Amino acid sequence: TTTMHDFGYVALNMKYVNPEDSGTYTCRAVNELGQAVTSASLIVQSKTAIQLETQHEAAMHKIHQLED
């Protein structure tokens, strides 16, 4: 996670996220003139880590024969 701020622009970059990173993120800026607050909701849905589908049915059949 990196935070960048330049010329009044602020960004939170989250390169790799997991479902447990889901939630509400709030940015609060405060100076002598007052404060500003904004929030954003992040929902992370995971995919299956192991691909069970095959593009080569014959090879998959041979693998199943070896497993039996």
DSSP file (Angstrom, degrees, kcal/mol; ACC not computed):
  #  RESIDUE AA STRUCTURE BP1 BP2  ACC     N-H-->O    O-->H-N    N-H-->O    O-->H-N    TCO  KAPPA ALPHA  PHI   PSI    X-CA   Y-CA   Z-CA
    1    1 A T              0   0    0      0, 0.0     2,-0.4     0, 0.0    13,-0.2   0.000 360.0 360.0 360.0 131.6    0.0    0.0    0.0
    2    2 A T  E     -A   13   0A   0     11,-2.3    11,-2.8     2,-0.0     2,-0.4  -0.952 360.0-150.1-128.0 150.6    1.3    3.4   -0.9
    3    3 A T  E     -A   12   0A   0     -2,-0.4     2,-0.4     9,-0.2     9,-0.2  -0.980  13.8-171.3-119.6 131.5    0.0    6.9   -0.3
    4    4 A M  E     +A   11   0A   0      7,-2.5     7,-2.6    -2,-0.4     2,-0.4  -0.972   6.8 175.0-123.1 135.9    0.8    9.7   -2.7
    5    5 A H  E     +A   10   0A   0     -2,-0.4     2,-0.3     5,-0.2     5,-0.2  -0.977  11.8 147.7-142.9 130.3    0.0   13.3   -2.2
    6    6 A D  E >   -A    9   0A   0      3,-2.2     3,-1.8    -2,-0.4    -2,-0.0  -0.920  67.5  -3.7-161.3 130.3    0.9   16.2   -4.4
    7    7 A F  T 3  S-     0   0    0     -2,-0.3     3,-0.1     1,-0.3    -2,-0.0   0.849 130.3 -49.4  55.3  40.2   -0.7   19.6   -5.3
    8    8 A G  T 3  S+     0   0    0      1,-0.3     2,-0.5     0, 0.0    -1,-0.3   0.474 113.3 117.9  82.3   1.0   -3.8   18.9   -3.2
    9    9 A Y  E <   -A    6   0A   0     -3,-1.8    -3,-2.2     2,-0.0     2,-0.4  -0.877  41.3-173.6-104.3 131.4   -4.3   15.4   -4.7
   10   10 A V  E     +A    5   0A   0     -2,-0.5     2,-0.4    -5,-0.2    -5,-0.2  -0.986   3.7 179.0-126.9 135.8   -4.2   12.4   -2.4
   11   11 A A  E     -A    4   0A   0     -7,-2.6    -7,-2.5    -2,-0.4     2,-0.6  -0.994  19.9-153.9-136.6 142.7   -4.3    8.7   -3.5
   12   12 A L  E     -A    3   0A   0     -2,-0.4     2,-0.6    -9,-0.2    -9,-0.2  -0.966  18.3-162.3-113.3 112.5   -4.2    5.4   -1.7
   13   13 A N  E     -A    2   0A   0    -11,-2.8   -11,-2.3    -2,-0.6     2,-0.6  -0.858   9.3-175.3-101.3 122.6   -2.9    2.7   -4.0
   14   14 A M        -     0   0    0     -2,-0.6     3,-0.1   -13,-0.2    -2,-0.0  -0.900   2.4-179.9-119.0  99.9   -3.5   -0.9   -2.9
   15   15 A K  S    S+     0   0    0     -2,-0.6     2,-0.5     1,-0.2    -1,-0.2   0.927  72.0  25.8 -70.8 -47.3   -1.8   -3.2   -5.4
   16   16 A Y  S    S+     0   0    0      2,-0.0     2,-0.3     0, 0.0    -1,-0.2  -0.975  75.0 178.6-122.1 122.3   -2.7   -6.5   -3.9
   17   17 A V        -     0   0    0     -2,-0.5    -3,-0.0    -3,-0.1     3,-0.0  -0.880  11.6-159.8-124.2 156.2   -5.9   -6.9   -1.8
   18   18 A N    >   -     0   0    0     -2,-0.3     3,-2.5    28,-0.1     4,-0.3  -0.829  40.4 -98.0-125.8 163.8   -7.6   -9.7   -0.1
   19   19 A P  G >  S+     0   0    0      0, 0.0     3,-1.8     0, 0.0    25,-0.3   0.835 121.7  62.3 -53.6 -33.3  -11.2  -10.2    1.1
   20   20 A E  G 3  S+     0   0    0      1,-0.3    -3,-0.0     3,-0.0     0, 0.0   0.625  92.0  66.6 -70.7  -9.8  -10.1   -9.2    4.6
   21   21 A D  G <  S+     0   0    0     -3,-2.5    -1,-0.3     2,-0.0    21,-0.1   0.524  76.8 115.9 -83.1  -6.4   -9.1   -5.8    3.2
   22   22 A S    <   +     0   0    0     -3,-1.8     2,-0.3    -4,-0.3    21,-0.2  -0.296  43.7  82.1 -61.3 145.8  -12.8   -5.1    2.5
   23   23 A G  E    S-B   42   0B   0     19,-2.4    19,-3.1     2,-0.0     2,-0.5  -0.960  81.2 -47.9 153.0-167.7  -14.3   -2.2    4.4
   24   24 A T  E     -B   41   0B   0     -2,-0.3     2,-0.5    17,-0.2    17,-0.2  -0.887  43.3-160.8-103.8 127.8  -14.7    1.5    4.5
   25   25 A Y  E     -B   40   0B   0     15,-3.1    15,-2.4    -2,-0.5     2,-0.4  -0.920   8.2-162.6-108.8 132.6  -11.6    3.7    4.1
   26   26 A T  E     -B   39   0B   0     -2,-0.5     2,-0.5    13,-0.2    13,-0.2  -0.947   7.9-161.6-121.6 135.3  -11.7    7.3    5.2
   27   27 A C  E     -B   38   0B   0     11,-3.0    11,-2.2    -2,-0.4     2,-0.5  -0.967   9.7-173.7-114.3 127.5   -9.4   10.1    4.3
   28   28 A R  E     -B   37   0B   0     -2,-0.5     2,-0.5     9,-0.2     9,-0.2  -0.984   4.0-168.4-124.6 123.7   -9.4   13.2    6.6
   29   29 A A  E     -B   36   0B   0      7,-2.9     7,-2.3    -2,-0.5     2,-0.4  -0.944   9.8-178.4-112.1 129.9   -7.4   16.3    5.6
   30   30 A V  E     +B   35   0B   0     -2,-0.5     2,-0.3     5,-0.2     5,-0.2  -0.990  12.4 145.2-131.6 134.1   -6.9   19.0    8.3
   31   31 A N  E >   -B   34   0B   0      3,-2.7     3,-1.5    -2,-0.4    -2,-0.0  -0.843  65.2 -73.6-147.5-170.3   -5.2   22.4    8.2
   32   32 A E  T 3  S+     0   0    0      1,-0.3     3,-0.1    -2,-0.3    -2,-0.0   0.668 126.9  55.9 -66.6 -15.1   -5.6   25.9    9.6
   33   33 A L  T 3  S-     0   0    0      1,-0.3     2,-0.3     0, 0.0    -1,-0.3   0.553 120.6 -89.7 -92.4  -9.6   -8.6   26.5    7.4
   34   34 A G  E <   -B   31   0B   0     -3,-1.5    -3,-2.7     2,-0.0     2,-0.3  -0.986  48.6 -68.8 140.5-150.2  -10.6   23.5    8.5
   35   35 A Q  E     -B   30   0B   0     -2,-0.3     2,-0.4    -5,-0.2    -5,-0.2  -0.976  22.9-157.3-145.8 158.2  -11.0   19.9    7.5
   36   36 A A  E     -B   29   0B   0     -7,-2.3    -7,-2.9    -2,-0.3     2,-0.4  -0.995  11.9-169.5-135.9 140.6  -12.4   17.7    4.8
   37   37 A V  E     +B   28   0B   0     -2,-0.4     2,-0.3    -9,-0.2    -9,-0.2  -0.994   8.9 169.6-133.7 136.9  -13.4   14.1    5.1
   38   38 A T  E     -B   27   0B   0    -11,-2.2   -11,-3.0    -2,-0.4     2,-0.3  -0.988  11.1-161.9-142.2 152.8  -14.3   11.6    2.4
   39   39 A S  E     -B   26   0B   0     -2,-0.3     2,-0.3   -13,-0.2   -13,-0.2  -0.935   3.9-168.2-133.6 155.6  -14.9    7.8    2.5
   40   40 A A  E     -B   25   0B   0    -15,-2.4   -15,-3.1    -2,-0.3     2,-0.4  -0.996  17.2-134.6-142.4 143.1  -15.0    5.0    0.1
   41   41 A S  E     -B   24   0B   0     -2,-0.3     2,-0.5   -17,-0.2   -17,-0.2  -0.825  16.7-162.9 -99.6 137.2  -16.2    1.4    0.4
   42   42 A L  E     -B   23   0B   0    -19,-3.1   -19,-2.4    -2,-0.4     2,-0.5  -0.981   5.4-172.5-121.3 126.4  -14.1   -1.5   -0.9
   43   43 A I        -     0   0    0     -2,-0.5     2,-0.5   -21,-0.2    -2,-0.0  -0.979   6.1-167.5-118.6 119.7  -15.5   -5.0   -1.5
   44   44 A V        -     0   0    0     -2,-0.5     2,-0.5   -25,-0.3   -22,-0.2  -0.931   2.2-171.4-110.8 121.8  -12.9   -7.6   -2.4
   45   45 A Q        -     0   0    0     -2,-0.5     2,-0.2   -27,-0.0    -2,-0.0  -0.948  15.3-141.4-112.0 130.4  -14.2  -11.0   -3.7
   46   46 A S        -     0   0    0     -2,-0.5     2,-0.3     1,-0.0   -28,-0.1  -0.547   5.6-142.8 -91.1 155.4  -11.7  -13.8   -4.1
   47   47 A K        -     0   0    0     -2,-0.2     2,-0.1     1,-0.1    -1,-0.0  -0.693  41.9 -78.1-104.6 163.9  -11.6  -16.3   -6.9
   48   48 A T        -     0   0    0     -2,-0.3    -1,-0.1     1,-0.2     4,-0.0  -0.444  37.9-144.9 -61.3 132.5  -10.7  -19.9   -6.5
   49   49 A A  S    S+     0   0    0     -2,-0.1     2,-0.5     1,-0.1    -1,-0.2   0.793  82.9  56.2 -74.3 -28.1   -6.9  -20.1   -6.3
   50   50 A I  S    S-     0   0    0     -3,-0.0     2,-0.6     2,-0.0    -1,-0.1  -0.915  80.2-137.6-110.7 126.7   -6.6  -23.4   -8.2
   51   51 A Q        -     0   0    0     -2,-0.5    -2,-0.0     1,-0.2     0, 0.0  -0.712  20.1-179.3 -81.6 120.5   -8.0  -23.7  -11.7
   52   52 A L        +     0   0    0     -2,-0.6    -1,-0.2     2,-0.1     2,-0.1   0.590  54.0  91.9 -97.2 -12.4   -9.8  -27.1  -12.0
   53   53 A E        -     0   0    0      2,-0.0     2,-0.3     1,-0.0    -2,-0.0  -0.455  62.6-152.5 -78.7 156.0  -10.9  -26.6  -15.6
   54   54 A T        -     0   0    0     -2,-0.1     3,-0.2     1,-0.1    -2,-0.1  -0.939  24.0-159.9-129.3 153.0   -8.6  -27.9  -18.4
   55   55 A Q  S    S+     0   0    0     -2,-0.3     2,-0.4     1,-0.2    -1,-0.1   0.369  91.3  58.7-103.8   0.0   -8.1  -27.0  -22.0
   56   56 A H     >  +     0   0    0      1,-0.1     4,-2.0     2,-0.0     3,-0.3  -0.763  61.6 178.7-132.7  85.7   -6.6  -30.4  -22.8
   57   57 A E  H  > S+     0   0    0     -2,-0.4     4,-2.4     1,-0.2     5,-0.2   0.845  79.6  55.8 -59.4 -38.6   -9.1  -33.1  -22.0
   58   58 A A  H  > S+     0   0    0      1,-0.2     4,-1.9     2,-0.2    -1,-0.2   0.918 109.0  46.8 -63.5 -42.8   -6.9  -36.0  -23.1
   59   59 A A  H  > S+     0   0    0     -3,-0.3     4,-2.1     1,-0.2    -1,-0.2   0.902 111.4  51.4 -65.8 -40.3   -4.1  -34.9  -20.7
   60   60 A M  H  X S+     0   0    0     -4,-2.0     4,-2.3     1,-0.2    -1,-0.2   0.885 107.3  53.7 -64.4 -37.5   -6.5  -34.5  -17.9
   61   61 A H  H  X S+     0   0    0     -4,-2.4     4,-2.0     1,-0.2    -1,-0.2   0.915 108.5  49.4 -62.0 -42.9   -7.9  -38.0  -18.5
   62   62 A K  H  X S+     0   0    0     -4,-1.9     4,-2.1     2,-0.2    -2,-0.2   0.877 108.8  52.8 -64.3 -37.9   -4.4  -39.4  -18.3
   63   63 A I  H  X S+     0   0    0     -4,-2.1     4,-1.9     1,-0.2    -1,-0.2   0.924 108.6  49.8 -63.2 -44.1   -3.8  -37.6  -15.0
   64   64 A H  H  X S+     0   0    0     -4,-2.3     4,-1.3     1,-0.2    -1,-0.2   0.878 108.7  53.2 -63.3 -36.5   -6.9  -39.1  -13.6
   65   65 A Q  H  < S+     0   0    0     -4,-2.0     3,-0.3     1,-0.2    -1,-0.2   0.905 109.1  49.2 -63.9 -40.4   -5.8  -42.6  -14.7
   66   66 A L  H  < S+     0   0    0     -4,-2.1    -1,-0.2     1,-0.2    -2,-0.2   0.842 108.6  53.4 -67.3 -33.0   -2.5  -42.1  -12.9
   67   67 A E  H  <        0   0    0     -4,-1.9    -1,-0.2     1,-0.2    -2,-0.2   0.778 360.0 360.0 -73.0 -25.2   -4.3  -41.0   -9.7
   68   68 A D     <        0   0    0     -4,-1.3    -1,-0.2    -3,-0.3    -2,-0.2   0.473 360.0 360.0 -81.9 360.0   -6.5  -44.1   -9.7
